[in-house]
């Protein structure tokens, strides 16, 4: 449980870079397929602009 809370804390960090990395880690921990995780600038732009 403490591992999950640590990942959750990072995903909602006020530091944008930490929050981005934490949200990627959280998505992977929750079972989101790695190809669906927005873990690069290219994937983020494609998701929001297409």
C-alpha positions as protocol buffer text, in pm:
chain_id: "A"
residue {
  index: 1
  type: UNK
  ca { x: 0 y: 0 z: 0 }
}
residue {
  index: 2
  type: UNK
  ca { x: 283 y: 241 z: 80 }
}
residue {
  index: 3
  type: UNK
  ca { x: 431 y: 184 z: -269 }
}
residue {
  index: 4
  type: UNK
  ca { x: 97 y: 275 z: -427 }
}
residue {
  index: 5
  type: UNK
  ca { x: 64 y: 586 z: -212 }
}
residue {
  index: 6
  type: UNK
  ca { x: 417 y: 691 z: -311 }
}
residue {
  index: 7
  type: UNK
  ca { x: 333 y: 653 z: -680 }
}
residue {
  index: 8
  type: UNK
  ca { x: 7 y: 841 z: -629 }
}
residue {
  index: 9
  type: UNK
  ca { x: 187 y: 1122 z: -447 }
}
residue {
  index: 10
  type: UNK
  ca { x: 436 y: 1161 z: -735 }
}
residue {
  index: 11
  type: UNK
  ca { x: 156 y: 1164 z: -993 }
}
residue {
  index: 12
  type: UNK
  ca { x: -2 y: 1464 z: -821 }
}
residue {
  index: 13
  type: UNK
  ca { x: 317 y: 1646 z: -730 }
}
residue {
  index: 14
  type: UNK
  ca { x: 316 y: 2026 z: -769 }
}
residue {
  index: 15
  type: UNK
  ca { x: 643 y: 1984 z: -962 }
}
residue {
  index: 16
  type: UNK
  ca { x: 533 y: 1935 z: -1324 }
}
residue {
  index: 17
  type: UNK
  ca { x: 822 y: 1707 z: -1419 }
}
residue {
  index: 18
  type: UNK
  ca { x: 769 y: 1484 z: -1114 }
}
residue {
  index: 19
  type: UNK
  ca { x: 395 y: 1476 z: -1183 }
}
residue {
  index: 20
  type: UNK
  ca { x: 450 y: 1368 z: -1543 }
}
residue {
  index: 21
  type: UNK
  ca { x: 685 y: 1088 z: -1447 }
}
residue {
  index: 22
  type: UNK
  ca { x: 459 y: 989 z: -1159 }
}
residue {
  index: 23
  type: UNK
  ca { x: 151 y: 977 z: -1379 }
}
residue {
  index: 24
  type: UNK
  ca { x: 331 y: 751 z: -1628 }
}
residue {
  index: 25
  type: UNK
  ca { x: 436 y: 523 z: -1343 }
}
residue {
  index: 26
  type: UNK
  ca { x: 83 y: 526 z: -1199 }
}
residue {
  index: 27
  type: UNK
  ca { x: -72 y: 436 z: -1535 }
}
residue {
  index: 28
  type: UNK
  ca { x: 167 y: 144 z: -1575 }
}
residue {
  index: 29
  type: UNK
  ca { x: 104 y: 25 z: -1218 }
}
residue {
  index: 30
  type: UNK
  ca { x: -272 y: 33 z: -1283 }
}
residue {
  index: 31
  type: UNK
  ca { x: -234 y: -185 z: -1590 }
}
residue {
  index: 32
  type: UNK
  ca { x: -250 y: 62 z: -1878 }
}
residue {
  index: 33
  type: UNK
  ca { x: -75 y: -90 z: -2178 }
}
residue {
  index: 34
  type: UNK
  ca { x: 265 y: 72 z: -2226 }
}
residue {
  index: 35
  type: UNK
  ca { x: 184 y: 169 z: -2586 }
}
residue {
  index: 36
  type: UNK
  ca { x: -117 y: 368 z: -2460 }
}
residue {
  index: 37
  type: UNK
  ca { x: 72 y: 564 z: -2195 }
}
residue {
  index: 38
  type: UNK
  ca { x: 150 y: 923 z: -2291 }
}
residue {
  index: 39
  type: UNK
  ca { x: 517 y: 903 z: -2202 }
}
residue {
  index: 40
  type: UNK
  ca { x: 672 y: 1116 z: -2476 }
}
residue {
  index: 41
  type: UNK
  ca { x: 618 y: 1456 z: -2632 }
}
residue {
  index: 42
  type: UNK
  ca { x: 522 y: 1288 z: -2958 }
}
residue {
  index: 43
  type: UNK
  ca { x: 252 y: 1075 z: -2793 }
}
residue {
  index: 44
  type: UNK
  ca { x: 114 y: 1374 z: -2601 }
}
residue {
  index: 45
  type: UNK
  ca { x: 93 y: 1591 z: -2912 }
}
residue {
  index: 46
  type: UNK
  ca { x: -65 y: 1312 z: -3116 }
}
residue {
  index: 47
  type: UNK
  ca { x: -324 y: 1248 z: -2845 }
}
residue {
  index: 48
  type: UNK
  ca { x: -428 y: 1608 z: -2793 }
}
residue {
  index: 49
  type: UNK
  ca { x: -387 y: 1744 z: -3147 }
}
residue {
  index: 50
  type: UNK
  ca { x: -523 y: 1459 z: -3360 }
}
